[in-house]
Amino acid sequence: MGGVSMYQAGGCQCIKRGCQRITSHQHEQDNHPPNNAMPSPFPPTSTTPGHGIIHLTLLPPSHPTFSTLTYTYPLKLLPSTPHILLPPPNPPSTPHPTTVPLLFLLTYGGGLLSPDHISLTITLDPHTRLTLTTQGSTKIFKPSLHPAPTTRQDLHVRVGAHAALWLAPDPVQPFAGSVYAQTQVFEVERGGSVGVVDWVCEGRKARGERWACEGWRGRNEIWGVGGDGGKRMLVRDAVRLEGGDIGGRMDGMGGFGTVLMRGPLFEGLGRFFVEEFGGLPRIGGREWGGGGEVRERTEKERWRSERVEREKGDGLLWTACFVRGCTVVKFSAREVEGVKSWLASMLKEEGTIGRECGEGGLMFVR
């Protein structure tokens, strides 16, 4: 078609000409066809670009199923092979899912172009589980307009009673000159669980970019939902990178982020992070054991010692604490690979994610 391509994504027909994207609705308004023109074979649409809905329900006796899975360009949602859960040792009195669906959150071209706006709504019915990840970093491309319009991603999640979500994407990678804002809100009913990894890296290091974006804003909120439907904020974590010379104020960090956990499914994992943080060497700390017999270290102690040495080599700093029934973990390192190595070591050693969410829940640290 002479440099023009037409395709349909998530129910939204699009025409792409160079770098310009035009929806079918806009195309029809701007180019009224003559009365004798051939009618379009595609049905009219009023969908919002970048809008997605995920609704996971449990069919009898215990089969998780997507009752709704919709998306529009530039968003794409790709289901993959689900994780098969082992039956519990004792028959539960409530429904127990047999599988954990794995869903990839994708964007065409591997990133977002200003002023793209992704808006995703997720509803997990009681006793369901979902693992949501990506296949690579989400790139925030440099805008062609000045001043740069903000590229946005908004996520709203409702986790039902005894349901669970593990959200573990690759890092956001803002290119030079980009402006990005992200909001993620999680409403968790009693007995529900949510685990979130949210992180960002310095940009295209191979091209000399070190926090060369114009601005980056992120906000995560976890709300507890009572039996009467009332909500109470448990955690609000917000980060703003803006103003001149962002890279000069990052103290050599190549990536940083947050892990948030809430609910019974991730209770052991949260406790593991806090206990491991409590066991880190402290300034002024000293072994007072004296010259007694040297005890052979356990396998867990050897793993901890090797991990701490890797943290030193990677310039990795981290902290963990409990806040209103949630676990908050903060981390940073000189390189993204240092963060991946540390997260992989911690998550695999504790074991909850691989066992309860499947190997797909660890893809972001490969």
N, C-alpha and C positions, 0 to 999 in steps of 0.2 A: 504493500500500500504506500510505497514511496516514503518510507521512514515513519509511517504511522502504524501503530499496532493497537489492536482491540482485544480485550479479554474481559472475563468476568471473574470477580473474586468475592466470595462470601455473599453472593446475591447482589453485588454492586457492580454494574457494568462500567468500565472505564476505558478511556481513550488516552493513550500516551504518545505525545509528540515531543521528542527531545526530552527536556526536563520538566515539561508542563504536564500536569495531570488534570483532566477534565472529566467530571462524572457525566453519565449519559443524560441526567436531568438538565445539567447546565448546558450541555451540547445542543439539546433540543431547543432550549430557550434562545441561545445565541445564534442558532442557524435554523430558522424555520424552513422546513422542506416545502417544496411546491405541493399543490393539492394532488398531483398525479404521482408523487413519489411513492416508492415502495415502503409500506409500513415496517417498523422495526420488529424483528422476531422476538425481542426481549420485552418482558412485561415492564411497565413503569415501576419505578421504585422511589421511595422517599426515605431510604435508610440514611443514617448519619455516618459519614466516613470515620473509620477508626473505632467504631463502637462494637463491643462484644458482650455476649451474655453466656455464662456457664451455669447450668443448674444440674447438680448431681443428686440423684435420688436412689433409694434402695428398693429394688423389686423383690417380691417374695421368692424364695425365703431369705436370701441375703446376697443379691446380685446388684452391685452398683451400676447404674445406667445414666447416661446423659439424657435427661428429658429435654434439655435445651442446650444447643451448642451452635451459636451464631457469631459471625464476625463480618466486618466489612473492611475493605482496603483502606489503609495499608496494614491493618492487623490481620494476622492469620493464626488460627489455633489448630494444632496438629496432634491428634491422639496417637499414642504408640502402645506397645505391648504392656499390659498391666502387670503389676507385681502380684504374685499369688501368695496369700497369707496362709501360714500354717494354722490349723484349727487350734483353739485354746485347749490347754490340758484338761480343764473342767468345763463342761457344757455351760455357757453363759445363760443367764436368765433373760438377757436382752439380745436383740439381733446383733450378729457379728459379721462384718463384710468378709467375703471370700477373696476379694481382689482389691488392689489399690490402683485405679487408673493413673496413667502417666500422660501428661499433656504438655506439649511444647508451645511456648508463647513466642511467636515469630513476627518479624516485620519484613516486608518486601525490600530486598536490597541490603538486609542485615542491619538496618538502622532507620532513623527518623530524620526527615527533612523539614525545616522550619516552613510553615507553622503547623506541622502535623499535631494532632491531638488524639491520643489513645485513651479510651474510656472503657474499662472492663468491669463488669459486675459478676460476682461469683456467689452462688448460693449452694451450700452443702446441707442437704437434709440430714436429720439425725442418723447416726450410726454409719455415715459414709466417710471415706477418706480420699484425698486427692493429692498427687504430687505434681507440682507445676514448676517447670524449668525452661531453659533456653538452649539453643545450639551454638551459642557464641555470644560475645559481648554485644550489647546494644549500642550502636554507634550513633552519636548525635552530630549530624553533618553540619558543616559550615553554611550559614544562610547566605543567600545572594542579595538580600535586602539590608539596608542600613537606615535606622537602627534595626537590629535583628529582632524579629518576632520570637516569642517564647515557644519552644517545643515542649509539649506537655504529655504526661502520662498520669492518669487517675485510676485508682483501683479501689473498689468497694467490695468487701467480703463479709458474708454472714455465715458463721459456722454454727450449725445446729448442735443440739445436745449429743454428746458422745461422738461427734464428728471430728475430723482432723484435716488440716491443710499444712503441707510442707511446701513452702515457696522458696526456691533456691536457684535464682538465675545467675548467669555470668554477670560480670560488672558492667555498669554503664560506662561508656567511653566517649566523653565529650571532646569533639574536635575544636581546633582553634577558632575563636570567634563565635562559638555557639552559645545559646542561652537555653537552659533546660530547667523545668520544674516538675516535681513528682510528688504525688500525695497518695498514701496507702492507708486505708481505714479498715480495721478488722473488728467486727462485732462478734463476740464469742459467747454463746449461751452456756449455761451451767453444764459442766462435764465435757465441753468442747475443748479442742486443742488447736493451737496455731504455732508454727515455727517459720520465721522469716529471716532470710539472709539478704541484706541490702548493702551494696558496696559500689564504689566508683574508683576509676583509675585515672592517671594523669593525662591520658590522650595518646597521640601517636608518637611514642618515644623515638621510633626510628627516623622520624622527620623533625626531631628536635623539639617537639611539643611537650611542655611541662606545665600543666595546669594553665593552658593558654585560652581557656574558655572565657567568655564574657561574664557568665554567671551560672551557678548550679545551686538549686534549692531542692531539698528533700524533706518530707515529713511522714512519719509513721505514727499511727495511733492504734492502741488496743483498748477496746471498750468491753466491759463485762455486762452481760444482759441477764437480768433477773427473771424469775418465774412470772412476774407480772408484766414483763416487757420493758421495765425501766432500765436505763443504761447508766453506767458509771465509768468515767474515764480511768483507766489503770496506768497507762504509759503514753506519753507523747514525746517522741524523739525527733528533733528538727535540726537540720544542718543547712547553713547558708555559706556559699562561697561567692563573693562578689567584691567589687572594688578593684583598684589597680594592683598589679603585681601579685596575683594570687600565688603563683609558683614560689615567689620569694618568701611567702609566709607559711609554706607547708613543711618546713624543717626537713627537707629531703625525702618526704613520704611520696611513694609512687602509687599508693593505693590505700584506702581506708574504708571502714564500713562498720556495720552493726548486725548482730544476731539478736532477735527477740523471740522468746518462747513463753508460751502460756498453756496450761492445761495438763491433765494427767499423762497423756502420751509422751510429752517431752519433759516431764518432771525429772526423770532420772538423768537426762542429758543436761538439763540446766544445773542440777546439783553437781554433776561431774565437772562442768566448766568452773563453777564457783570453788569447788574443792581443789581443783588443779591450780587455780589462781592463788588460793591460800597457801599452796605448797611451793610457790616460786621463791627463789633465794631473795632475801631482803638485804638492803644496805646495812652494814654493821652486824649482820647475822654471823653466828659462830657456832661451830660444833663443840659442845662441851663434854663429849663422850670420853675424852682422855685417851690414854694409850692402852685401852683394853683390847680384847680379841676382836679382830675385824670380821664382821658378819658378811656373808655373801649376799649380794643384792638380789632381790626378787626380779622376775621378768618385768613387772610393772615399774619397779624402780629404775631398771635399766632403760626402759622406754622413756620414762620421764626425763632422765638425765640426758639422753641423746636428743630428745625434743628441745630441751632448754638450750643445748649447745647450738642446734639449728636456728633457734629463735635469735640467739646472739649474732650468728653469722648473717642472718637475713635482716637484721635491724628491726625485728618484729617486736612491737609493744602491744600489750592487751590488758584488759581488765574485765571483771565480771562481778555482778551483784544481783541480789534479789530486790525487786521493787513491786509491792502490792500484788504478790502472787505471781509475778512475771520474772523472767531472767533476762537481764540486759548484758550483752557482751559487746565491748568496743575493741577494735583492732586496727593496726596500721603496720606497714612495712615499706622498705625501700623499693621493692619490686612486687608486681602482682603474683609472680610465681612463688615468692616467699609466703604470701597470704594463702595461696592454694595449698602449698605443702603443709602449712600449719593446720588449716581447717581440715584437710584430708586426714591428717594424723589424729586429730582430736575426735572427729566423727567416727572414723573406723575403729579406733581404740574403744570408744564407749559402745558403739554397735546399734543404737536404737534406729538410726536412719536406714541402714542397710536392711535391718530385720523387719521394720514396720512400714517403711516406705519404698523399699526396693533399691536396686542399683541406680535407677534413674534419678533418685534423690541425691546421688553423689556425682552425677555427671559434671556438675559445674566446677569440681575441683580436679578433674582429670587433666 
